[in-house]
Amino acid sequence: MNTTHEPEPTPIVEFRNASVRFGTFTAIQEISFRILDKPDHGEFITIIGPSGCGKSTLLNLIAGFLKPSEGDVMVRGEPVLGPGRDRGMIFQQYSSFPNLTFLQNVMFGLEINNLEDSRASRQRRAESVLEQVALTAHMHKYPHELSGGQQQRVAIARSLVMEPQILLMDEPFSALDEPTRLEMQELIVQLWHRIKPTILCVTHNVTEAVYLGERVWIFSHAPGQIAYDISDMIPNSVGIPPLAAQEQADFKNAVLAVTEAFRRVSEN
């Protein structure tokens, strides 16, 4: 009998007993997980938890902005030694260069990394991504001329134009008004479905976590650990506007379950 087994694929992200300390404060402690690199399908994981529990620290480790005090952080089987263009980061605050147009902002990463064989090629690539985030009509405007939602679209475009395998989002919509926030939630789900990167997104909003993610991680109080990893009951939101999704019974059940798990974590 043939007992040959296919080798397990290298995880796109792996933590091995990773801990981070800032002086006497331990932000995260001995976190271990593996996110598989699925063919043509990056996972979308949303992360919630009490304030100060290490959610942003986890993103910063993957991005290469921090190094673990102990343990290992791996991307595609290699230790993370610093930032790289295979990982994109979208922050809570708008991060566009104020002296550059939106098109120039999106082209910036291509130019400093000398990607594409000409400036014209870089411009075409940037224009294509701006079209995906519905900003073609505004590409020659400056950040101060447009709304917060439009500026956050530029931040998304700046990351996507580099074609990252991993997209990290740290409360990217928390500074937006509610209608714009819902619009951006739907946009990021559409882009994830179309481009298929692995996404990890920190949020404080349970409803947003359930809508965006196909897995929801709930962190414990610091020193942070993954107390819950909920996936089986998270409904598919692709192609469904956020308000319509919130009216569906399976979505409401998922929100209740995640809220109850979050409550148990918060009380411990």
KANOR-V315915 format. One record per pair of residues at least 12 apart in sequence whose ideal C-beta (glycine too) atoms are under 6 Angstrom apart, sorted by sequence separation. I is the first residue (numbers start at 1). J is the second residue. D is the distance in Angstrom with one decimal. If there is no record, write none. Layout:
((I	J	D) (I	J	D))
//
This chain:
((61	73	4.8) (110	122	4.3) (217	229	5.6) (17	30	4.7) (18	31	5.0) (216	230	4.6) (17	32	5.5) (107	122	5.3) (235	250	4.5) (15	31	5.0) (16	32	5.7) (64	80	5.0) (215	231	4.3) (235	251	5.3) (15	32	5.5) (15	33	5.3) (64	82	4.4) (135	153	5.5) (64	83	4.3) (107	126	4.5) (14	34	4.8) (63	83	6.0) (106	126	4.2) (133	153	4.3) (214	234	5.6) (234	254	5.4) (233	254	5.1) (13	35	4.3) (11	34	4.2) (12	35	5.5) (103	126	5.8) (133	156	5.7) (11	35	5.6) (63	87	5.6) (133	157	4.9) (11	36	5.7) (12	37	3.9) (28	54	3.8) (63	89	5.1) (185	211	5.7) (211	237	5.1) (27	54	4.3) (130	157	5.5) (149	176	5.7) (9	37	5.5) (85	113	5.9) (129	157	4.7) (148	176	5.6) (28	57	5.6) (27	57	4.5) (167	197	4.7) (129	160	5.2) (149	180	3.8) (171	202	5.6) (211	242	5.3) (129	161	4.5) (166	198	4.9) (167	199	4.7) (168	200	5.5) (169	201	4.0) (170	202	5.0) (171	203	6.0) (164	197	5.9) (228	261	4.7) (211	245	5.7) (126	161	5.6) (102	138	5.9) (103	139	4.1) (20	57	5.3) (102	139	5.1) (227	265	5.0) (101	140	5.2) (101	142	5.9) (216	258	5.5) (218	261	5.4) (210	254	4.9) (218	262	5.6) (98	143	5.4) (193	238	4.8) (210	255	5.3) (220	265	5.6) (96	143	4.4) (218	265	5.5) (20	68	5.8) (21	69	4.5) (189	237	5.6) (207	255	5.7) (210	258	5.9) (20	69	5.4) (105	154	5.7) (189	238	5.9) (206	255	5.9) (18	68	4.4) (19	69	5.3) (19	70	4.4) (106	157	4.9) (19	71	5.7) (102	154	5.1) (106	158	5.4) (206	258	5.3) (18	71	3.7) (105	158	6.0) (109	162	5.2) (206	259	5.2) (17	71	4.0) (16	71	5.4) (18	73	5.5) (96	151	5.8) (106	161	5.2) (186	241	5.6) (16	72	4.2) (186	242	5.9) (94	151	4.2) (185	242	5.1) (15	73	5.8) (96	154	5.3) (14	74	4.3) (95	155	5.5) (182	242	4.6) (13	75	5.9) (12	76	6.0) (90	155	5.2) (10	76	5.8) (10	77	4.3) (90	159	5.7) (88	159	3.2) (88	162	6.0) (88	164	3.8) (85	162	4.9) (87	164	5.5) (86	164	5.8) (92	170	5.9) (86	165	4.9) (87	166	4.6) (88	167	4.9) (89	168	4.8) (90	169	4.6) (91	170	5.5) (92	171	4.4) (90	172	4.7) (92	174	5.5) (63	168	5.5) (62	168	6.0) (59	168	4.6) (59	170	5.5) (56	170	5.4) (56	202	6.0) (55	202	4.5) (44	192	5.5) (42	196	5.0) (41	196	5.9) (42	197	4.7) (43	198	5.5) (44	199	4.6) (45	200	5.0) (46	201	5.0) (47	202	4.9) (42	198	3.7) (46	203	5.9) (48	209	5.1) (46	209	3.9) (55	219	5.6) (46	212	5.2) (53	219	4.3) (46	213	3.4) (45	213	5.7) (53	221	5.7) (54	222	6.0) (44	213	5.1) (49	218	5.7) (53	222	5.1) (44	214	5.1) (45	215	4.6) (46	216	5.3) (47	217	4.8) (48	218	5.7) (49	219	3.0) (52	222	5.5) (54	224	3.0) (50	221	5.3) (53	224	4.1) (12	198	5.2) (29	223	3.6) (31	225	5.9) (28	223	6.0) (28	224	4.4) (26	223	3.9) (50	266	5.8))
//
